[in-house]
Amino acid sequence: MPADILKKKFNVSEIFHSIQGEGLRAGFPCVFIRLQGCELRCSWCDTDYALDIKKVEQILTGEEIFAKASSYYCNFITFTGGEPLLQKGIAKLMTWFCDEGFTVAVETNGHQDVSELDKRIIKIMDLKCPGSGMAKNNNLENIAHLTKSDEVKFVLAGREDYEWAKEIIEKYNLTERIAAVHFSAVFDAVSPKELAEWLLEDSLNVRLQLQLHKFIWEPGKRGV
């Protein structure tokens, strides 16, 4: 590991081994590295314990993060948050995981710049719908840096969000630009059945996704 990243310190909320609950790799074992702190405050956030940037959970060096994640003997790593790209130097740590042969994904909120990320990193970008209260913070310039390896997620709190997401998909030709577009219903706000009916009615080329981990474990359980 490069010396600067070896000693670089990061504020980590948690590192755990679980089943990926979302995206094209849903159902696969995955090691999650959850970074502490996020600049956004979505109305439906389900990881509010990882939002406070000033709250110190555990300060770990890049070397310690790598050692912990590697100890699970799982090749799939997801950096998440909070907002992982908020912490300086984290992109270099992601690159080191790639260099060591790991499949690396980052779940990012659509606000932080993704243009400098290593091309091997799978970007899973959450574009904020109006119902989140954070749509004004979307950095739509990020879309130009998405590739056929990347994914975009829309979390929908109602029909207004659905219609807004449709407009964004059409405007930026998202279904042709990236690997997959996912629609998720805010848990206990929009039913999967209702969302499925909207998708079928409009014949949209998107994936309805359920948060698998919330059906395996209790929805509020941490570390899964």
DADAPE-V549324 format. One record per residue. RES is the residue in three letters. SS is DSSP state (2 for helix, 1 for strand, 0 for the rest). PSI is psi in degrees with one decimal (NA if undefined). D_FIRST is the distance of its C-alpha to the first C-alpha in Angstrom with 2 decimals. Layout:
RES:SS:PSI:D_FIRST
RES:SS:PSI:D_FIRST
This chain:
MET:0:135.2:0.00
PRO:0:141.1:3.84
ALA:2:-37.4:6.24
ASP:2:-35.8:8.43
ILE:2:-28.7:6.88
LEU:2:-41.8:5.95
LYS:2:-10.6:9.70
LYS:0:136.6:11.13
LYS:1:140.4:13.94
PHE:1:148.7:15.48
ASN:1:108.5:18.96
VAL:1:127.5:18.89
SER:1:-48.7:22.25
GLU:1:155.0:21.42
ILE:1:126.6:19.23
PHE:1:159.8:21.50
HIS:1:123.1:22.28
SER:1:-163.9:25.30
ILE:1:130.1:27.08
GLN:0:125.7:26.33
GLY:0:-10.6:29.61
GLU:0:166.3:29.66
GLY:0:-174.2:29.07
LEU:0:-19.1:29.18
ARG:0:19.8:27.05
ALA:0:135.1:29.29
GLY:0:-15.6:29.92
PHE:0:144.6:26.63
PRO:1:143.5:24.53
CYS:1:145.1:21.59
VAL:1:123.2:19.05
PHE:1:128.3:19.69
ILE:1:102.9:17.49
ARG:1:115.0:20.27
LEU:1:145.8:19.61
GLN:0:135.4:22.54
GLY:0:134.0:24.81
CYS:0:142.2:26.68
GLU:0:-12.1:28.96
LEU:0:162.6:31.42
ARG:0:77.2:34.04
CYS:0:141.0:35.21
SER:0:-27.5:38.52
TRP:0:11.1:37.42
CYS:0:132.5:33.90
ASP:0:8.9:33.19
THR:0:50.4:30.14
ASP:2:-20.7:31.83
TYR:2:-15.7:30.16
ALA:2:14.8:26.88
LEU:0:-39.5:28.59
ASP:0:112.0:29.02
ILE:0:-32.8:26.41
LYS:0:-15.4:27.73
LYS:0:124.9:27.58
VAL:0:113.8:24.77
GLU:0:-67.7:23.99
GLN:1:127.6:20.92
ILE:1:116.6:18.34
LEU:1:143.5:14.91
THR:1:165.1:11.58
GLY:2:-38.9:8.63
GLU:2:-41.4:7.69
GLU:2:-39.0:11.38
ILE:2:-45.7:11.69
PHE:2:-42.3:9.29
ALA:2:-43.8:11.22
LYS:2:-48.2:14.46
ALA:2:-39.0:14.22
SER:2:-23.9:13.28
SER:0:-15.6:16.24
TYR:0:-7.8:18.73
TYR:0:46.1:18.11
CYS:0:131.3:18.73
ASN:0:-10.7:17.26
PHE:1:120.4:18.38
ILE:1:132.1:16.59
THR:1:122.4:18.59
PHE:1:128.2:17.68
THR:1:-170.9:21.05
GLY:0:-151.8:23.00
GLY:0:-156.8:24.82
GLU:0:104.8:23.27
PRO:2:-34.2:19.48
LEU:2:-1.9:19.45
LEU:2:-22.9:21.27
GLN:0:123.1:18.28
LYS:0:135.3:16.67
GLY:0:-10.0:13.04
ILE:2:-30.8:13.08
ALA:2:-36.1:13.22
LYS:2:-36.3:9.78
LEU:2:-39.8:8.54
MET:2:-42.4:11.04
THR:2:-38.4:9.89
TRP:2:-41.7:6.47
PHE:2:-41.5:9.06
CYS:2:-44.8:11.23
ASP:2:-30.2:9.15
GLU:0:7.0:9.10
GLY:0:6.5:12.83
PHE:0:147.9:13.74
THR:1:122.3:16.68
VAL:1:129.6:15.94
ALA:1:152.7:18.86
VAL:1:128.9:19.50
GLU:1:112.5:22.90
THR:1:154.5:23.95
ASN:0:3.7:27.33
GLY:0:-1.6:28.31
HIS:0:-41.3:28.41
GLN:0:145.7:24.94
ASP:0:130.2:24.15
VAL:0:2.3:22.24
SER:0:-26.8:22.65
GLU:0:1.7:19.17
LEU:0:144.7:17.34
ASP:0:136.5:15.63
LYS:0:-18.3:18.62
ARG:0:-13.7:17.18
ILE:0:129.9:17.24
ILE:1:117.2:20.64
LYS:1:123.8:22.36
ILE:1:99.3:25.00
MET:1:130.1:26.99
ASP:1:103.7:29.73
LEU:1:125.8:32.58
LYS:0:122.2:34.72
CYS:0:163.6:38.38
PRO:2:-35.2:41.23
GLY:2:-17.6:41.67
SER:2:-20.8:38.32
GLY:0:2.7:39.64
MET:0:11.1:36.50
ALA:2:-29.5:37.39
LYS:2:-16.5:37.83
ASN:2:-2.7:34.10
ASN:0:130.5:33.10
ASN:0:88.5:31.30
LEU:2:-12.6:33.01
GLU:2:-21.2:31.39
ASN:2:-28.5:28.31
ILE:2:-34.6:30.42
ALA:2:-18.7:30.30
HIS:2:6.2:26.53
LEU:0:147.1:26.92
THR:0:-176.4:26.94
LYS:0:-6.3:28.36
SER:0:-8.5:25.26
ASP:0:167.4:25.74
GLU:1:152.5:28.16
VAL:1:137.5:30.34
LYS:1:136.0:31.91
PHE:1:123.8:35.15
VAL:1:120.0:36.19
LEU:1:126.5:39.98
ALA:0:-2.0:42.25
GLY:0:-175.2:45.44
ARG:2:-35.9:47.28
GLU:2:-43.2:46.55
ASP:2:-40.5:42.81
TYR:2:-47.3:43.53
GLU:2:-37.4:45.60
TRP:2:-44.1:43.08
ALA:2:-40.0:40.29
LYS:2:-42.3:42.64
GLU:2:-42.2:43.23
ILE:2:-42.4:39.54
ILE:2:-44.9:38.98
GLU:2:-44.6:41.95
LYS:2:-40.0:41.23
TYR:2:8.3:37.70
ASN:0:46.4:38.41
LEU:2:-39.3:35.53
THR:2:-21.7:36.55
GLU:2:-23.1:36.34
ARG:2:-34.1:33.21
ILE:0:179.2:30.73
ALA:0:-39.5:30.24
ALA:1:147.7:32.22
VAL:1:129.5:33.99
HIS:1:137.1:34.38
PHE:1:125.9:37.18
SER:1:140.6:36.90
ALA:1:135.6:39.78
VAL:0:126.8:39.32
PHE:0:125.1:39.74
ASP:0:17.4:43.44
ALA:0:-47.3:44.32
VAL:0:132.2:44.76
SER:0:145.4:45.52
PRO:2:-35.3:43.67
LYS:2:-44.5:47.16
GLU:2:-44.9:48.07
LEU:2:-40.7:44.92
ALA:2:-40.5:45.44
GLU:2:-38.0:49.00
TRP:2:-45.1:47.96
LEU:2:-42.6:45.53
LEU:2:-38.6:48.19
GLU:2:-37.8:50.85
ASP:2:-3.2:48.84
SER:0:46.0:47.28
LEU:0:141.6:43.88
ASN:0:61.1:41.09
VAL:0:165.8:38.62
ARG:1:126.9:37.33
LEU:1:125.8:38.69
GLN:1:138.8:35.97
LEU:0:148.9:36.45
GLN:0:94.9:33.84
LEU:0:-39.5:33.77
HIS:2:-24.9:32.24
LYS:2:-11.6:35.25
PHE:2:-25.7:37.60
ILE:2:-45.4:35.83
TRP:0:173.8:35.45
GLU:0:139.2:37.30
PRO:0:-31.5:36.45
GLY:0:5.3:35.35
LYS:0:133.6:33.26
ARG:0:161.6:29.72
GLY:0:21.8:26.73
VAL:0:NA:27.96
